[in-house]
Amino acid sequence: MVLLLAAVALDKTAYGMLLVSAFSVGLAITLTVVGLSFLYARNRFTRLKEGRRWAEWLPVFSAGTITVLGVALCVGALRTF
């Protein structure tokens, strides 16, 4: 956003749009490759055994941790107003 606003301020709107578009395409390609790599790697590992019950709950705990950190950051940001 800042890049595009700077390009408009410098009267180089087309150049700013080109830069933002190139960044977006690069990001989309990178995320697609990472996602496909994870899908391919998933088939390389064996299934979890019954003794590894904690491994089934690990995604839930990591998602909960990220959520708690996000809420804490939002509350901290709101307190600065």
C-alpha angles and dihedrals in degrees: 000000000000090000092053093047091049090050091051090049090052091047092245100116096148091052091050091050090050092052093047091047093049091049092049093050091047091050092048092050092048093050091047092051092048091049093048090047090055091049091050093046092050090068091051095064126071122243120272116269122231091253091065100068091143090063090062091055096044095090090051092051093046092049090048091050092051090048093051092048091049092051091047091051091048092049090048091050092048091052091060092065 
